[in-house]
Amino acid sequence: MTNLHPPPVQERRDHAGRERLARRVVSEYTQMPGLRLTVAQARRLFGLEQPACERLLQRLVDAGFLARTRAGHFVRRDVTA
């Protein structure tokens, strides 16, 4: 007998988890105002895969909290000097 019903679709998006992670990143940058991270460094620090890390950092850039330097480092926007 075959199963006529597909398995339930699991929601891949974990909104609460993303918010916790965003708060963690903001906290790290707040506690260390001179923090300058590349995507690779942020991936290791926060334990993320490349695409997820890039999306998170870009989200914080879009929100005005982070800025990306010409060298590709992510820094707090108010500490871009």
PyMOL Python script that loads the backbone (N, CA, C, O; Angstrom):
from pymol import cmd

cmd.read_pdbstr("""\
ATOM      1  N   MET A   1       0.841  -1.171   0.000  1.00  0.00           N
ATOM      2  CA  MET A   1       0.000   0.000   0.000  1.00  0.00           C
ATOM      3  C   MET A   1       0.893   1.243   0.000  1.00  0.00           C
ATOM      4  O   MET A   1       1.846   1.328   0.774  1.00  0.00           O
ATOM      5  N   THR A   2       0.583   2.190  -0.860  1.00  0.00           N
ATOM      6  CA  THR A   2       1.382   3.407  -0.955  1.00  0.00           C
ATOM      7  C   THR A   2       0.758   4.515  -0.135  1.00  0.00           C
ATOM      8  O   THR A   2      -0.450   4.539   0.103  1.00  0.00           O
ATOM      9  N   ASN A   3       1.588   5.409   0.279  1.00  0.00           N
ATOM     10  CA  ASN A   3       1.123   6.562   1.048  1.00  0.00           C
ATOM     11  C   ASN A   3       0.654   7.626   0.070  1.00  0.00           C
ATOM     12  O   ASN A   3       1.452   8.118  -0.728  1.00  0.00           O
ATOM     13  N   LEU A   4      -0.614   7.990   0.114  1.00  0.00           N
ATOM     14  CA  LEU A   4      -1.181   8.963  -0.799  1.00  0.00           C
ATOM     15  C   LEU A   4      -1.026  10.394  -0.302  1.00  0.00           C
ATOM     16  O   LEU A   4      -1.334  11.339  -1.028  1.00  0.00           O
ATOM     17  N   HIS A   5      -0.562  10.558   0.906  1.00  0.00           N
ATOM     18  CA  HIS A   5      -0.419  11.892   1.480  1.00  0.00           C
ATOM     19  C   HIS A   5       1.063  12.229   1.634  1.00  0.00           C
ATOM     20  O   HIS A   5       1.820  11.446   2.207  1.00  0.00           O
ATOM     21  N   PRO A   6       1.478  13.379   1.130  1.00  0.00           N
ATOM     22  CA  PRO A   6       2.882  13.763   1.301  1.00  0.00           C
ATOM     23  C   PRO A   6       3.162  14.095   2.760  1.00  0.00           C
ATOM     24  O   PRO A   6       2.254  14.460   3.507  1.00  0.00           O
ATOM     25  N   PRO A   7       4.414  13.968   3.159  1.00  0.00           N
ATOM     26  CA  PRO A   7       4.734  14.327   4.546  1.00  0.00           C
ATOM     27  C   PRO A   7       4.489  15.817   4.765  1.00  0.00           C
ATOM     28  O   PRO A   7       4.563  16.598   3.817  1.00  0.00           O
ATOM     29  N   PRO A   8       4.201  16.218   5.992  1.00  0.00           N
ATOM     30  CA  PRO A   8       3.967  17.636   6.256  1.00  0.00           C
ATOM     31  C   PRO A   8       5.225  18.449   5.949  1.00  0.00           C
ATOM     32  O   PRO A   8       6.349  17.992   6.160  1.00  0.00           O
ATOM     33  N   VAL A   9       5.011  19.637   5.456  1.00  0.00           N
ATOM     34  CA  VAL A   9       6.120  20.527   5.144  1.00  0.00           C
ATOM     35  C   VAL A   9       6.576  21.188   6.434  1.00  0.00           C
ATOM     36  O   VAL A   9       5.777  21.768   7.169  1.00  0.00           O
ATOM     37  N   GLN A  10       7.873  21.091   6.696  1.00  0.00           N
ATOM     38  CA  GLN A  10       8.404  21.736   7.890  1.00  0.00           C
ATOM     39  C   GLN A  10       8.850  23.138   7.531  1.00  0.00           C
ATOM     40  O   GLN A  10       9.518  23.353   6.520  1.00  0.00           O
ATOM     41  N   GLU A  11       8.481  24.070   8.354  1.00  0.00           N
ATOM     42  CA  GLU A  11       8.866  25.467   8.149  1.00  0.00           C
ATOM     43  C   GLU A  11      10.340  25.608   8.451  1.00  0.00           C
ATOM     44  O   GLU A  11      10.780  25.344   9.570  1.00  0.00           O
ATOM     45  N   ARG A  12      11.108  26.028   7.449  1.00  0.00           N
ATOM     46  CA  ARG A  12      12.555  26.184   7.618  1.00  0.00           C
ATOM     47  C   ARG A  12      12.891  27.481   8.337  1.00  0.00           C
ATOM     48  O   ARG A  12      13.972  27.607   8.912  1.00  0.00           O
ATOM     49  N   ARG A  13      12.003  28.419   8.312  1.00  0.00           N
ATOM     50  CA  ARG A  13      12.304  29.718   8.908  1.00  0.00           C
ATOM     51  C   ARG A  13      12.057  29.687  10.412  1.00  0.00           C
ATOM     52  O   ARG A  13      10.969  29.352  10.880  1.00  0.00           O
ATOM     53  N   ASP A  14      13.076  30.039  11.135  1.00  0.00           N
ATOM     54  CA  ASP A  14      12.984  30.101  12.589  1.00  0.00           C
ATOM     55  C   ASP A  14      13.126  31.567  12.966  1.00  0.00           C
ATOM     56  O   ASP A  14      14.222  32.043  13.263  1.00  0.00           O
ATOM     57  N   HIS A  15      12.004  32.274  12.951  1.00  0.00           N
ATOM     58  CA  HIS A  15      12.020  33.715  13.199  1.00  0.00           C
ATOM     59  C   HIS A  15      12.579  34.049  14.580  1.00  0.00           C
ATOM     60  O   HIS A  15      13.370  34.982  14.721  1.00  0.00           O
ATOM     61  N   ALA A  16      12.176  33.298  15.587  1.00  0.00           N
ATOM     62  CA  ALA A  16      12.659  33.565  16.947  1.00  0.00           C
ATOM     63  C   ALA A  16      14.159  33.328  17.023  1.00  0.00           C
ATOM     64  O   ALA A  16      14.877  34.092  17.668  1.00  0.00           O
ATOM     65  N   GLY A  17      14.633  32.288  16.377  1.00  0.00           N
ATOM     66  CA  GLY A  17      16.067  31.996  16.366  1.00  0.00           C
ATOM     67  C   GLY A  17      16.857  33.080  15.662  1.00  0.00           C
ATOM     68  O   GLY A  17      17.942  33.456  16.107  1.00  0.00           O
ATOM     69  N   ARG A  18      16.314  33.582  14.563  1.00  0.00           N
ATOM     70  CA  ARG A  18      16.997  34.668  13.842  1.00  0.00           C
ATOM     71  C   ARG A  18      17.064  35.923  14.680  1.00  0.00           C
ATOM     72  O   ARG A  18      18.075  36.625  14.672  1.00  0.00           O
ATOM     73  N   GLU A  19      15.996  36.213  15.407  1.00  0.00           N
ATOM     74  CA  GLU A  19      15.988  37.407  16.262  1.00  0.00           C
ATOM     75  C   GLU A  19      16.996  37.268  17.396  1.00  0.00           C
ATOM     76  O   GLU A  19      17.695  38.225  17.729  1.00  0.00           O
ATOM     77  N   ARG A  20      17.073  36.078  17.990  1.00  0.00           N
ATOM     78  CA  ARG A  20      18.062  35.846  19.055  1.00  0.00           C
ATOM     79  C   ARG A  20      19.477  36.037  18.519  1.00  0.00           C
ATOM     80  O   ARG A  20      20.322  36.649  19.174  1.00  0.00           O
ATOM     81  N   LEU A  21      19.723  35.516  17.342  1.00  0.00           N
ATOM     82  CA  LEU A  21      21.045  35.639  16.744  1.00  0.00           C
ATOM     83  C   LEU A  21      21.364  37.095  16.408  1.00  0.00           C
ATOM     84  O   LEU A  21      22.486  37.550  16.630  1.00  0.00           O
ATOM     85  N   ALA A  22      20.396  37.818  15.882  1.00  0.00           N
ATOM     86  CA  ALA A  22      20.606  39.235  15.570  1.00  0.00           C
ATOM     87  C   ALA A  22      20.917  40.008  16.850  1.00  0.00           C
ATOM     88  O   ALA A  22      21.791  40.875  16.853  1.00  0.00           O
ATOM     89  N   ARG A  23      20.210  39.700  17.935  1.00  0.00           N
ATOM     90  CA  ARG A  23      20.485  40.364  19.211  1.00  0.00           C
ATOM     91  C   ARG A  23      21.882  40.023  19.706  1.00  0.00           C
ATOM     92  O   ARG A  23      22.560  40.870  20.287  1.00  0.00           O
ATOM     93  N   ARG A  24      22.318  38.789  19.480  1.00  0.00           N
ATOM     94  CA  ARG A  24      23.673  38.389  19.891  1.00  0.00           C
ATOM     95  C   ARG A  24      24.722  39.179  19.118  1.00  0.00           C
ATOM     96  O   ARG A  24      25.695  39.657  19.701  1.00  0.00           O
ATOM     97  N   VAL A  25      24.528  39.317  17.812  1.00  0.00           N
ATOM     98  CA  VAL A  25      25.478  40.068  16.985  1.00  0.00           C
ATOM     99  C   VAL A  25      25.512  41.525  17.433  1.00  0.00           C
ATOM    100  O   VAL A  25      26.590  42.096  17.601  1.00  0.00           O
ATOM    101  N   VAL A  26      24.354  42.123  17.626  1.00  0.00           N
ATOM    102  CA  VAL A  26      24.285  43.508  18.097  1.00  0.00           C
ATOM    103  C   VAL A  26      24.989  43.631  19.440  1.00  0.00           C
ATOM    104  O   VAL A  26      25.722  44.595  19.666  1.00  0.00           O
ATOM    105  N   SER A  27      24.781  42.677  20.329  1.00  0.00           N
ATOM    106  CA  SER A  27      25.420  42.699  21.643  1.00  0.00           C
ATOM    107  C   SER A  27      26.941  42.637  21.516  1.00  0.00           C
ATOM    108  O   SER A  27      27.645  43.382  22.197  1.00  0.00           O
ATOM    109  N   GLU A  28      27.451  41.767  20.662  1.00  0.00           N
ATOM    110  CA  GLU A  28      28.906  41.659  20.466  1.00  0.00           C
ATOM    111  C   GLU A  28      29.477  42.982  19.972  1.00  0.00           C
ATOM    112  O   GLU A  28      30.496  43.450  20.479  1.00  0.00           O
ATOM    113  N   TYR A  29      28.827  43.578  18.993  1.00  0.00           N
ATOM    114  CA  TYR A  29      29.313  44.849  18.449  1.00  0.00           C
ATOM    115  C   TYR A  29      29.157  45.992  19.453  1.00  0.00           C
ATOM    116  O   TYR A  29      29.952  46.932  19.449  1.00  0.00           O
ATOM    117  N   THR A  30      28.149  45.919  20.304  1.00  0.00           N
ATOM    118  CA  THR A  30      27.943  46.952  21.317  1.00  0.00           C
ATOM    119  C   THR A  30      29.003  46.845  22.411  1.00  0.00           C
ATOM    120  O   THR A  30      29.524  47.855  22.882  1.00  0.00           O
ATOM    121  N   GLN A  31      29.314  45.617  22.808  1.00  0.00           N
ATOM    122  CA  GLN A  31      30.306  45.409  23.856  1.00  0.00           C
ATOM    123  C   GLN A  31      31.727  45.700  23.373  1.00  0.00           C
ATOM    124  O   GLN A  31      32.594  46.067  24.166  1.00  0.00           O
ATOM    125  N   MET A  32      31.959  45.535  22.083  1.00  0.00           N
ATOM    126  CA  MET A  32      33.290  45.780  21.508  1.00  0.00           C
ATOM    127  C   MET A  32      33.139  46.745  20.333  1.00  0.00           C
ATOM    128  O   MET A  32      33.100  46.305  19.184  1.00  0.00           O
ATOM    129  N   PRO A  33      33.052  48.053  20.597  1.00  0.00           N
ATOM    130  CA  PRO A  33      32.773  49.036  19.544  1.00  0.00           C
ATOM    131  C   PRO A  33      33.760  49.008  18.374  1.00  0.00           C
ATOM    132  O   PRO A  33      33.391  49.394  17.265  1.00  0.00           O
ATOM    133  N   GLY A  34      34.985  48.570  18.586  1.00  0.00           N
ATOM    134  CA  GLY A  34      35.975  48.520  17.514  1.00  0.00           C
ATOM    135  C   GLY A  34      35.975  47.215  16.735  1.00  0.00           C
ATOM    136  O   GLY A  34      36.859  46.993  15.907  1.00  0.00           O
ATOM    137  N   LEU A  35      35.004  46.352  16.983  1.00  0.00           N
ATOM    138  CA  LEU A  35      34.951  45.052  16.315  1.00  0.00           C
ATOM    139  C   LEU A  35      34.830  45.219  14.811  1.00  0.00           C
ATOM    140  O   LEU A  35      33.965  45.948  14.325  1.00  0.00           O
ATOM    141  N   ARG A  36      35.706  44.536  14.073  1.00  0.00           N
ATOM    142  CA  ARG A  36      35.717  44.568  12.606  1.00  0.00           C
ATOM    143  C   ARG A  36      35.788  43.127  12.139  1.00  0.00           C
ATOM    144  O   ARG A  36      36.804  42.461  12.338  1.00  0.00           O
ATOM    145  N   LEU A  37      34.733  42.639  11.527  1.00  0.00           N
ATOM    146  CA  LEU A  37      34.688  41.243  11.104  1.00  0.00           C
ATOM    147  C   LEU A  37      34.425  41.113   9.611  1.00  0.00           C
ATOM    148  O   LEU A  37      33.599  41.831   9.047  1.00  0.00           O
ATOM    149  N   THR A  38      35.135  40.195   8.987  1.00  0.00           N
ATOM    150  CA  THR A  38      34.795  39.796   7.627  1.00  0.00           C
ATOM    151  C   THR A  38      33.657  38.776   7.735  1.00  0.00           C
ATOM    152  O   THR A  38      33.323  38.333   8.834  1.00  0.00           O
ATOM    153  N   VAL A  39      33.076  38.411   6.622  1.00  0.00           N
ATOM    154  CA  VAL A  39      32.022  37.386   6.643  1.00  0.00           C
ATOM    155  C   VAL A  39      32.595  36.087   7.198  1.00  0.00           C
ATOM    156  O   VAL A  39      31.951  35.422   8.010  1.00  0.00           O
ATOM    157  N   ALA A  40      33.796  35.720   6.769  1.00  0.00           N
ATOM    158  CA  ALA A  40      34.410  34.469   7.237  1.00  0.00           C
ATOM    159  C   ALA A  40      34.617  34.486   8.753  1.00  0.00           C
ATOM    160  O   ALA A  40      34.363  33.485   9.423  1.00  0.00           O
ATOM    161  N   GLN A  41      35.070  35.600   9.288  1.00  0.00           N
ATOM    162  CA  GLN A  41      35.269  35.711  10.731  1.00  0.00           C
ATOM    163  C   GLN A  41      33.943  35.659  11.476  1.00  0.00           C
ATOM    164  O   GLN A  41      33.836  35.003  12.512  1.00  0.00           O
ATOM    165  N   ALA A  42      32.937  36.346  10.954  1.00  0.00           N
ATOM    166  CA  ALA A  42      31.613  36.336  11.577  1.00  0.00           C
ATOM    167  C   ALA A  42      31.018  34.934  11.537  1.00  0.00           C
ATOM    168  O   ALA A  42      30.374  34.507  12.495  1.00  0.00           O
ATOM    169  N   ARG A  43      31.227  34.223  10.447  1.00  0.00           N
ATOM    170  CA  ARG A  43      30.735  32.839  10.339  1.00  0.00           C
ATOM    171  C   ARG A  43      31.284  31.993  11.472  1.00  0.00           C
ATOM    172  O   ARG A  43      30.540  31.260  12.123  1.00  0.00           O
ATOM    173  N   ARG A  44      32.591  32.091  11.709  1.00  0.00           N
ATOM    174  CA  ARG A  44      33.217  31.296  12.771  1.00  0.00           C
ATOM    175  C   ARG A  44      32.735  31.741  14.154  1.00  0.00           C
ATOM    176  O   ARG A  44      32.421  30.908  15.004  1.00  0.00           O
ATOM    177  N   LEU A  45      32.681  33.040  14.372  1.00  0.00           N
ATOM    178  CA  LEU A  45      32.287  33.561  15.680  1.00  0.00           C
ATOM    179  C   LEU A  45      30.852  33.182  16.040  1.00  0.00           C
ATOM    180  O   LEU A  45      30.572  32.817  17.181  1.00  0.00           O
ATOM    181  N   PHE A  46      29.951  33.269  15.070  1.00  0.00           N
ATOM    182  CA  PHE A  46      28.539  33.036  15.340  1.00  0.00           C
ATOM    183  C   PHE A  46      28.058  31.648  14.931  1.00  0.00           C
ATOM    184  O   PHE A  46      26.890  31.313  15.128  1.00  0.00           O
ATOM    185  N   GLY A  47      28.955  30.838  14.362  1.00  0.00           N
ATOM    186  CA  GLY A  47      28.597  29.464  14.011  1.00  0.00           C
ATOM    187  C   GLY A  47      27.559  29.351  12.922  1.00  0.00           C
ATOM    188  O   GLY A  47      26.629  28.553  13.030  1.00  0.00           O
ATOM    189  N   LEU A  48      27.707  30.148  11.863  1.00  0.00           N
ATOM    190  CA  LEU A  48      26.711  30.186  10.790  1.00  0.00           C
ATOM    191  C   LEU A  48      27.277  29.687   9.470  1.00  0.00           C
ATOM    192  O   LEU A  48      28.486  29.714   9.240  1.00  0.00           O
ATOM    193  N   GLU A  49      26.390  29.238   8.624  1.00  0.00           N
ATOM    194  CA  GLU A  49      26.746  28.924   7.242  1.00  0.00           C
ATOM    195  C   GLU A  49      26.876  30.242   6.483  1.00  0.00           C
ATOM    196  O   GLU A  49      26.294  31.251   6.881  1.00  0.00           O
ATOM    197  N   GLN A  50      27.629  30.232   5.404  1.00  0.00           N
ATOM    198  CA  GLN A  50      27.907  31.445   4.622  1.00  0.00           C
ATOM    199  C   GLN A  50      26.645  32.224   4.227  1.00  0.00           C
ATOM    200  O   GLN A  50      26.561  33.419   4.511  1.00  0.00           O
ATOM    201  N   PRO A  51      25.665  31.581   3.580  1.00  0.00           N
ATOM    202  CA  PRO A  51      24.487  32.362   3.149  1.00  0.00           C
ATOM    203  C   PRO A  51      23.729  32.997   4.315  1.00  0.00           C
ATOM    204  O   PRO A  51      23.307  34.150   4.223  1.00  0.00           O
ATOM    205  N   ALA A  52      23.558  32.260   5.399  1.00  0.00           N
ATOM    206  CA  ALA A  52      22.832  32.789   6.554  1.00  0.00           C
ATOM    207  C   ALA A  52      23.596  33.949   7.182  1.00  0.00           C
ATOM    208  O   ALA A  52      22.992  34.938   7.597  1.00  0.00           O
ATOM    209  N   CYS A  53      24.910  33.833   7.253  1.00  0.00           N
ATOM    210  CA  CYS A  53      25.726  34.894   7.831  1.00  0.00           C
ATOM    211  C   CYS A  53      25.651  36.155   6.973  1.00  0.00           C
ATOM    212  O   CYS A  53      25.501  37.260   7.495  1.00  0.00           O
ATOM    213  N   GLU A  54      25.755  35.988   5.669  1.00  0.00           N
ATOM    214  CA  GLU A  54      25.673  37.141   4.772  1.00  0.00           C
ATOM    215  C   GLU A  54      24.325  37.837   4.892  1.00  0.00           C
ATOM    216  O   GLU A  54      24.261  39.066   4.915  1.00  0.00           O
ATOM    217  N   ARG A  55      23.242  37.057   4.969  1.00  0.00           N
ATOM    218  CA  ARG A  55      21.903  37.641   5.109  1.00  0.00           C
ATOM    219  C   ARG A  55      21.778  38.405   6.414  1.00  0.00           C
ATOM    220  O   ARG A  55      21.231  39.507   6.439  1.00  0.00           O
ATOM    221  N   LEU A  56      22.282  37.829   7.500  1.00  0.00           N
ATOM    222  CA  LEU A  56      22.183  38.483   8.805  1.00  0.00           C
ATOM    223  C   LEU A  56      22.972  39.789   8.824  1.00  0.00           C
ATOM    224  O   LEU A  56      22.463  40.813   9.278  1.00  0.00           O
ATOM    225  N   LEU A  57      24.200  39.758   8.340  1.00  0.00           N
ATOM    226  CA  LEU A  57      25.010  40.976   8.329  1.00  0.00           C
ATOM    227  C   LEU A  57      24.383  42.043   7.440  1.00  0.00           C
ATOM    228  O   LEU A  57      24.366  43.222   7.795  1.00  0.00           O
ATOM    229  N   GLN A  58      23.870  41.631   6.289  1.00  0.00           N
ATOM    230  CA  GLN A  58      23.238  42.594   5.394  1.00  0.00           C
ATOM    231  C   GLN A  58      21.982  43.184   6.027  1.00  0.00           C
ATOM    232  O   GLN A  58      21.687  44.365   5.846  1.00  0.00           O
ATOM    233  N   ARG A  59      21.258  42.373   6.755  1.00  0.00           N
ATOM    234  CA  ARG A  59      20.065  42.853   7.457  1.00  0.00           C
ATOM    235  C   ARG A  59      20.445  43.955   8.457  1.00  0.00           C
ATOM    236  O   ARG A  59      19.733  44.950   8.590  1.00  0.00           O
ATOM    237  N   LEU A  60      21.562  43.770   9.151  1.00  0.00           N
ATOM    238  CA  LEU A  60      22.009  44.774  10.119  1.00  0.00           C
ATOM    239  C   LEU A  60      22.573  46.009   9.428  1.00  0.00           C
ATOM    240  O   LEU A  60      22.510  47.109   9.977  1.00  0.00           O
ATOM    241  N   VAL A  61      23.120  45.838   8.231  1.00  0.00           N
ATOM    242  CA  VAL A  61      23.540  46.997   7.423  1.00  0.00           C
ATOM    243  C   VAL A  61      22.302  47.769   6.989  1.00  0.00           C
ATOM    244  O   VAL A  61      22.246  48.991   7.123  1.00  0.00           O
ATOM    245  N   ASP A  62      21.319  47.057   6.473  1.00  0.00           N
ATOM    246  CA  ASP A  62      20.078  47.698   6.016  1.00  0.00           C
ATOM    247  C   ASP A  62      19.360  48.423   7.154  1.00  0.00           C
ATOM    248  O   ASP A  62      18.714  49.448   6.933  1.00  0.00           O
ATOM    249  N   ALA A  63      19.474  47.890   8.366  1.00  0.00           N
ATOM    250  CA  ALA A  63      18.833  48.508   9.531  1.00  0.00           C
ATOM    251  C   ALA A  63      19.613  49.720  10.041  1.00  0.00           C
ATOM    252  O   ALA A  63      19.135  50.451  10.908  1.00  0.00           O
ATOM    253  N   GLY A  64      20.810  49.928   9.501  1.00  0.00           N
ATOM    254  CA  GLY A  64      21.610  51.077   9.900  1.00  0.00           C
ATOM    255  C   GLY A  64      22.510  50.840  11.100  1.00  0.00           C
ATOM    256  O   GLY A  64      23.149  51.775  11.582  1.00  0.00           O
ATOM    257  N   PHE A  65      22.575  49.605  11.593  1.00  0.00           N
ATOM    258  CA  PHE A  65      23.431  49.320  12.739  1.00  0.00           C
ATOM    259  C   PHE A  65      24.868  49.064  12.307  1.00  0.00           C
ATOM    260  O   PHE A  65      25.801  49.551  12.947  1.00  0.00           O
ATOM    261  N   LEU A  66      25.060  48.311  11.234  1.00  0.00           N
ATOM    262  CA  LEU A  66      26.395  48.005  10.732  1.00  0.00           C
ATOM    263  C   LEU A  66      26.657  48.728   9.424  1.00  0.00           C
ATOM    264  O   LEU A  66      25.735  49.149   8.726  1.00  0.00           O
ATOM    265  N   ALA A  67      27.932  48.859   9.113  1.00  0.00           N
ATOM    266  CA  ALA A  67      28.367  49.365   7.812  1.00  0.00           C
ATOM    267  C   ALA A  67      29.424  48.396   7.300  1.00  0.00           C
ATOM    268  O   ALA A  67      30.086  47.714   8.083  1.00  0.00           O
ATOM    269  N   ARG A  68      29.573  48.341   5.991  1.00  0.00           N
ATOM    270  CA  ARG A  68      30.612  47.496   5.399  1.00  0.00           C
ATOM    271  C   ARG A  68      31.696  48.405   4.840  1.00  0.00           C
ATOM    272  O   ARG A  68      31.422  49.309   4.052  1.00  0.00           O
ATOM    273  N   THR A  69      32.923  48.154   5.258  1.00  0.00           N
ATOM    274  CA  THR A  69      34.037  48.976   4.791  1.00  0.00           C
ATOM    275  C   THR A  69      34.427  48.564   3.379  1.00  0.00           C
ATOM    276  O   THR A  69      33.994  47.526   2.879  1.00  0.00           O
ATOM    277  N   ARG A  70      35.239  49.379   2.752  1.00  0.00           N
ATOM    278  CA  ARG A  70      35.731  49.039   1.407  1.00  0.00           C
ATOM    279  C   ARG A  70      36.531  47.748   1.415  1.00  0.00           C
ATOM    280  O   ARG A  70      36.566  47.023   0.420  1.00  0.00           O
ATOM    281  N   ALA A  71      37.169  47.466   2.534  1.00  0.00           N
ATOM    282  CA  ALA A  71      37.960  46.236   2.665  1.00  0.00           C
ATOM    283  C   ALA A  71      37.088  45.011   2.962  1.00  0.00           C
ATOM    284  O   ALA A  71      37.594  43.891   3.034  1.00  0.00           O
ATOM    285  N   GLY A  72      35.773  45.225   3.135  1.00  0.00           N
ATOM    286  CA  GLY A  72      34.863  44.106   3.360  1.00  0.00           C
ATOM    287  C   GLY A  72      34.616  43.746   4.811  1.00  0.00           C
ATOM    288  O   GLY A  72      34.032  42.699   5.093  1.00  0.00           O
ATOM    289  N   HIS A  73      35.047  44.589   5.737  1.00  0.00           N
ATOM    290  CA  HIS A  73      34.784  44.353   7.152  1.00  0.00           C
ATOM    291  C   HIS A  73      33.435  44.952   7.539  1.00  0.00           C
ATOM    292  O   HIS A  73      33.019  45.984   7.013  1.00  0.00           O
ATOM    293  N   PHE A  74      32.771  44.285   8.464  1.00  0.00           N
ATOM    294  CA  PHE A  74      31.531  44.817   9.014  1.00  0.00           C
ATOM    295  C   PHE A  74      31.856  45.474  10.345  1.00  0.00           C
ATOM    296  O   PHE A  74      32.452  44.852  11.224  1.00  0.00           O
ATOM    297  N   VAL A  75      31.466  46.725  10.490  1.00  0.00           N
ATOM    298  CA  VAL A  75      31.747  47.531  11.675  1.00  0.00           C
ATOM    299  C   VAL A  75      30.464  48.232  12.092  1.00  0.00           C
ATOM    300  O   VAL A  75      29.527  48.368  11.305  1.00  0.00           O
ATOM    301  N   ARG A  76      30.438  48.678  13.353  1.00  0.00           N
ATOM    302  CA  ARG A  76      29.298  49.485  13.772  1.00  0.00           C
ATOM    303  C   ARG A  76      29.279  50.759  12.971  1.00  0.00           C
ATOM    304  O   ARG A  76      30.320  51.380  12.755  1.00  0.00           O
ATOM    305  N   ARG A  77      28.112  51.150  12.533  1.00  0.00           N
ATOM    306  CA  ARG A  77      27.988  52.338  11.684  1.00  0.00           C
ATOM    307  C   ARG A  77      28.509  53.584  12.383  1.00  0.00           C
ATOM    308  O   ARG A  77      29.115  54.442  11.742  1.00  0.00           O
ATOM    309  N   ASP A  78      28.286  53.695  13.665  1.00  0.00           N
ATOM    310  CA  ASP A  78      28.735  54.892  14.380  1.00  0.00           C
ATOM    311  C   ASP A  78      30.218  54.852  14.748  1.00  0.00           C
ATOM    312  O   ASP A  78      30.711  55.746  15.436  1.00  0.00           O
ATOM    313  N   VAL A  79      30.938  53.807  14.286  1.00  0.00           N
ATOM    314  CA  VAL A  79      32.370  53.681  14.556  1.00  0.00           C
ATOM    315  C   VAL A  79      33.111  53.396  13.249  1.00  0.00           C
ATOM    316  O   VAL A  79      34.079  52.635  13.246  1.00  0.00           O
ATOM    317  N   THR A  80      32.672  53.992  12.141  1.00  0.00           N
ATOM    318  CA  THR A  80      33.252  53.671  10.839  1.00  0.00           C
ATOM    319  C   THR A  80      34.560  54.392  10.542  1.00  0.00           C
ATOM    320  O   THR A  80      35.159  54.157   9.493  1.00  0.00           O
ATOM    321  N   ALA A  81      35.010  55.247  11.418  1.00  0.00           N
ATOM    322  CA  ALA A  81      36.246  56.004  11.172  1.00  0.00           C
ATOM    323  C   ALA A  81      37.455  55.097  11.107  1.00  0.00           C
ATOM    324  O   ALA A  81      38.573  55.572  10.907  1.00  0.00           O
TER     325      ALA A  81
END
""", "prot")
cmd.dss("prot")
cmd.show_as("cartoon", "prot")
cmd.util.cbc("prot")
cmd.orient("prot")
